[in-house]
């Protein structure tokens, strides 16, 4: 290969350069004037799909590329291709790694059939700030749960290596710590100690890398003062050396050039040199590699060698994808039509939606709703297909079943009013009046509130995380009628639901539930399905508590439940709000009622190389079958560095028939006790630990054990 050809492999461009107008654009388009010759050498493209389309572009490309090296097609398949599954944050609330793996496998099957070879997913960024719009793409705030689910995503997307024609390569993103921008503002500074990074953020990426994800994407932000895309320590030392990542490192969109704006490079050439030295293999859309590497290599042998290294990695990726044997990976329009939106995928989307919805409140068992009751279904959100959420590029909102249509199949006495609008020019008073008149006539009010898809995802940071004012005002009026109100919330991020909680008898968090979401909502409302989701991200009482997360450290002045703390102002607390969230991590109700008793340990003391087993009895104390997630947490009481007040270490989804019970176990080894010490190494040391267990992070039972070497 010539130097020019090798550099071509390192440049990624968007589909419009190949004349594809359906390609997705998620960043600034470049004004770079790419020559015909450069186009013929470019190694990868993003945002193109459709079997016929891909076949046409690949065919033409192969006739123009001297060595007939196939293009690799990449795209953001974040929660489904055409069958849209619940957003990742909702999938996190399923606490079901097997389900997530199936969702990823189905997404991969559709994407692969449509000609996509690589997905830019999973997003393994830990998130704790609902002001940041991209929390929807994460599975939540916990390193352990996120790590398990990141692994499931990778396994589901990739299947066994080498990748077969029904799977795609996974990209772990955004390396690293993109989920912690200051003030929740998109693309903002990330600044945390390396100790904290290694302790809480790195383990999630590590799990995905260990699952053999073939690509990693750099993040836009700085970390330890240097933009990730040019960060040697982060990429060469931590990612490549310590995590052992040997796959392709791709920059995020234009991230190489953005090093100029960050102020660490004078021009594209300096930015390109920093990026390739740090280990970035592919330049997504900044054209710094295409424009500068040849010149740089002419005088710098190190860069010449790095170009060889990176080009080899890109070619290896193409080989693992089987592109050299079949550049089309077996696609055809017929096959695509069969795989995409298949009954199997739609059923899986429904199951995923059912398992990810979280019942936040259910006063006096108002839910499920008896189908004989007359229902006032209120809320514009009930009459729209805008249930897919952001990053559902190929999902079709116009054909997505609405909540209104789905509910009409089950509830015969159902009348609807919009009540509010997303269009500020609509007459609010009129909409409100009609909704109230309807509500007065019916037995039960089902109020569907929420946000639009574009109110979460990339570039949608918010400072006010309440529902829109028009929606809250209407709920206030409806509550005055003193009729039972069930509020369904459609959202891509945790919201401040304090007022919603006060004014509603029941609250069902439906997230952006995807293509089959409306049917899942109906089945939960009617009781055909018993809700089982548990929050994987804390819901605050107000935006002022943010960032708020369950696994925080203790301070020297913690607030305890002791009555004397009430009058002590010199504690770590607010004067205008309690510290507790509205709904804690791990929380979610069921129509069934579960109880816990008899927490036991096989031994109170254990040593290196040994384990102890905890057991507890879980009972379904109700008259219906239900599923709950039992959560086990550990608190290291004294250590070299401060430890979180509790950390999730194990969980199990448990289905129990009415009145039945079962013993659940947790085997504890030194692995569960290890942490990052002040010298940045991970190990476990002697001492006392609390073991806590419950159905949310607000645990019910606890006991103590000793680890002694
Ligand atoms: C996003 C990435 C995405 C890429 C390509 C960027 O703006 O940050 O997550 O994969 O665009 O669409």
Boltz pocket constraint, residues with backbone or C-beta under 6 A from the ligand:
constraints:
  - pocket:
      binder: B
      contacts: [[A, 24], [A, 25], [A, 26], [A, 27], [A, 46], [A, 76], [A, 120], [A, 173], [A, 252], [A, 253], [A, 458]]
      max_distance: 6.0
